[in-house]
Amino acid sequence: MAESETLEYHVEHLLPVRSLVTLWAPSGIGKTFVMLDLALHVAAGKPWHDHPVQQSPVLYVVGEGFAGMRSRVAAWCAEHEVEPSWLDPWIGFRRIPFDVASADTCNEVRAELASKRLAPGLVILDTLSANAAPGFDESKTADMKLLLDGARALRDDFACSVILVHHTGHDQSRERGSSDLRAAMDVSLSLKTTGGDMRLLTIEKARDFAAPDPIKLALRERHGARVIERLSSLEEGLKPAQRAVLLVLAEVGQGEPVKASDWQRSAGYAAGHFYRLREELLKLKLILNVPKKGYALTEGGAAVVAESQAADLLTHSHSALIGQNESGIHSLSSPPPTRGEYESDSGALAA
């Protein structure tokens, strides 16, 4: 079907409303960081790396790695200058995964969500296998059909989008398991590493809209954890070592040319490695050779440095963090309940 002008999005030209979506990637390259980044942007109503967003309540089912969510969300809030408590009415986390294919279990979850007035427009199941029945075989068509039927039921009951975070197969070229998974999806997203801190998010399938070009992201240390950043056109393909020596040049020179020997000594790289990096930066036109004076940043190099330095500034103004409870749906800053599987968000969520 051709893209319609009336097609609504959670994230424009990436995530339509009331859609089934997969994000698949090899283990350990940051798919949960990307998914959490997208979820928090939707909950906050903030554009996701230049893509307009329709603000929606989010339920994030954390089947793996719950312990790290507290620091990750705190880092995201500091990075984007968002008070965590402000997000409480817009996002909830559930530590305990549930069998999406079990009608009884899903009905219990729906009833609990209704009692908490949590009406998510976006449900994220991280990961697919963690939210399946014991003994689930993703390569069996019958097993996959049951899980997909459960995902459709969630989508239809809440009029929401459902995202399944999944792993790749052995050759890492496609999502793991039955081909019925991709066939059922409205959108299929892949995440791959291209070396260093760069990640490439590609829309492998878009049922109802024209897929944009792959999105280049970076996974970087910020505020005691890692956060996702969109690479600027100046930074695309820039190696960590290239960026590092560029920052040293800016720090040592303070706007004035720096002799190569002084620059190399301050950077701390072996001479051979340093001079290779210098030549690469010259080819990228991020530095220039000022005769008899040394090396200085070009306008493009100064822009990369300014962006990197701005991203490195720590924000200490937000002290509220995620609650410490180990189960159920809970908010970012409200104290956890002493009993019960769920913790409600502070404040009602709009339907």
Residue pairs with C-beta under 8 A, 6 or more apart in sequence:
1 207
1 208
2 208
3 208
3 209
3 210
4 208
7 16
7 208
7 209
8 16
8 17
8 54
9 15
9 16
9 17
9 52
9 54
10 16
10 17
10 42
10 53
10 54
10 56
10 121
10 122
10 161
11 38
11 41
11 42
11 48
11 51
11 52
11 53
12 51
12 52
12 53
13 51
13 209
13 210
13 211
13 212
14 48
14 51
14 187
14 189
14 203
14 212
15 21
15 38
15 42
15 122
15 161
15 163
15 187
16 161
16 186
16 187
16 208
16 209
17 54
17 56
17 121
17 160
17 161
18 155
18 159
18 160
18 161
19 155
19 161
19 162
19 186
19 187
20 148
20 151
20 152
20 155
20 161
20 162
20 164
20 184
20 185
20 186
20 187
21 161
21 162
21 163
21 164
21 185
21 186
21 187
21 188
21 189
22 128
22 163
22 164
22 165
22 166
22 175
22 181
22 182
22 185
22 187
22 188
22 189
23 31
23 34
23 35
23 163
23 164
23 165
23 166
23 189
23 190
23 191
24 31
24 165
24 166
24 167
24 168
24 174
24 175
24 176
24 188
24 189
24 190
24 191
25 31
25 167
25 168
25 190
25 191
25 192
26 167
26 168
26 172
26 192
26 193
27 167
29 191
29 192
29 193
29 199
30 191
30 199
30 219
30 226
30 228
31 165
31 191
32 64
32 65
32 126
32 165
33 72
33 219
33 226
33 227
33 228
34 191
34 199
34 201
34 217
34 228
35 124
35 126
35 163
35 165
36 60
36 69
36 72
36 73
36 76
37 48
37 76
37 227
37 228
38 48
39 58
39 60
39 91
39 122
39 124
40 58
40 73
40 76
40 77
40 80
40 82
40 87
40 91
41 47
41 48
41 53
42 48
42 53
42 54
42 55
42 56
42 58
42 121
42 122
43 55
43 56
43 57
43 58
43 87
43 90
43 91
44 55
44 80
44 82
44 86
44 87
44 90
45 53
45 54
45 55
46 53
46 80
46 82
47 53
49 215
49 217
49 230
50 230
55 90
56 90
56 120
56 121
56 122
56 160
57 89
57 90
57 91
57 92
57 118
57 119
57 120
57 121
57 122
57 349
57 350
58 90
58 91
58 92
58 120
58 121
58 122
58 123
58 124
59 91
59 92
59 94
59 113
59 118
59 120
59 122
59 123
59 124
59 329
60 91
60 92
60 93
60 94
60 124
60 126
61 93
61 94
61 97
61 98
61 123
61 124
61 125
61 126
61 131
62 69
62 93
62 94
62 95
62 97
62 126
63 97
63 125
63 126
63 127
63 129
63 130
63 131
64 126
64 127
64 130
66 93
66 95
66 326
68 225
69 93
69 322
70 321
70 322
70 324
71 224
71 225
72 225
72 226
72 227
73 84
73 321
73 322
73 332
74 84
74 223
74 224
74 225
74 318
74 321
74 322
75 222
75 223
75 224
75 225
75 226
75 227
76 82
76 227
77 83
77 84
77 87
77 318
77 332
78 222
78 223
78 314
78 315
78 316
78 317
78 318
79 222
79 223
79 227
79 311
79 315
81 315
81 317
81 318
82 318
83 318
83 320
84 318
84 320
84 321
84 322
84 332
84 333
85 320
85 332
85 333
85 334
85 346
87 331
87 332
88 331
88 332
88 333
88 334
88 345
88 346
88 347
89 345
89 346
89 347
89 348
89 349
90 345
90 349
91 331
91 332
91 345
92 116
92 118
92 120
92 329
92 330
92 331
92 344
92 345
93 322
93 329
93 330
94 327
94 328
94 329
94 342
95 325
95 326
95 327
95 328
96 327
96 328
96 341
97 125
97 130
97 131
98 105
98 106
98 109
98 131
99 105
99 106
99 131
99 132
99 133
99 150
100 106
100 125
100 131
100 132
100 147
100 150
100 151
100 154
101 132
101 133
101 136
101 146
101 147
101 149
101 150
102 133
102 150
103 153
106 150
106 153
106 154
110 157
112 329
112 341
112 342
113 119
113 120
113 329
116 329
116 342
116 344
116 345
117 344
117 348
117 349
118 329
118 344
118 345
118 349
119 158
119 349
119 350
119 351
120 158
120 160
120 349
121 158
121 159
121 160
121 161
122 160
122 161
122 163
123 154
123 155
123 158
123 160
123 161
123 162
123 163
124 162
124 163
124 165
125 131
125 151
125 162
125 163
125 164
125 165
126 165
127 164
127 165
127 166
127 167
128 138
128 147
128 164
128 165
128 166
129 136
129 138
129 166
129 167
131 147
132 138
132 143
132 147
133 146
136 143
136 147
137 143
138 144
138 176
138 177
138 178
138 181
139 177
139 178
140 178
141 178
141 180
143 178
144 177
144 178
144 180
144 181
145 180
148 180
148 181
148 184
151 162
151 164
154 160
154 162
155 161
155 162
164 181
166 175
166 176
166 177
166 181
167 175
167 176
168 174
168 175
168 176
169 175
169 176
169 177
172 192
174 182
175 181
175 182
175 188
175 190
182 188
182 204
182 205
185 205
185 207
186 206
186 207
186 208
187 203
187 205
187 206
187 207
188 203
188 204
188 205
189 201
189 202
189 203
189 204
190 201
190 202
190 204
191 199
191 200
191 201
191 202
192 199
192 200
192 202
193 199
193 200
194 200
194 216
195 239
196 239
196 240
197 218
197 219
197 220
197 240
198 216
198 217
198 218
198 231
198 236
198 237
199 216
199 217
199 218
199 219
199 228
200 214
200 215
200 216
200 217
201 214
201 215
201 216
201 217
202 214
202 215
203 211
203 212
203 214
205 211
215 230
216 230
216 231
216 236
217 228
217 229
217 230
217 231
218 228
218 229
218 230
218 231
218 235
219 226
219 227
219 228
220 226
220 227
220 229
220 311
222 311
222 312
222 314
223 314
223 315
229 311
232 303
232 304
232 307
234 286
234 300
234 303
234 304
234 307
235 243
235 304
235 307
238 284
238 304
239 280
241 269
241 273
241 277
242 277
242 280
242 281
242 284
242 286
243 304
243 308
244 267
245 263
245 267
245 269
245 274
245 277
245 278
245 281
246 281
246 286
246 287
246 297
246 301
246 304
246 305
247 305
247 308
247 309
248 263
248 266
248 267
249 258
249 263
249 287
249 295
249 296
249 297
249 301
250 297
250 301
250 302
250 305
250 309
251 266
252 258
252 262
252 263
252 266
253 294
253 295
253 296
253 297
255 296
256 293
256 296
257 290
257 293
257 294
257 295
257 296
258 294
258 295
258 296
259 293
259 294
259 295
260 275
260 278
260 294
260 295
262 294
263 274
263 278
263 294
263 295
264 271
264 274
264 275
267 274
269 277
278 287
278 295
281 287
281 301
282 288
282 289
284 300
285 298
285 300
285 301
286 297
286 298
286 300
286 301
286 304
287 295
287 296
287 297
287 298
287 301
288 295
288 296
288 297
288 298
289 295
290 296
297 305
320 332
320 333
321 332
321 333
322 330
322 331
322 332
322 333
323 330
323 331
323 332
323 333
323 334
323 335
323 336
323 343
324 336
325 336
325 337
325 343
327 341
327 342
328 340
328 341
328 342
328 343
329 342
329 343
329 344
329 345
330 336
330 342
330 343
330 344
330 345
331 343
331 344
331 345
331 346
333 346
334 343
334 345
334 346
336 343
337 343
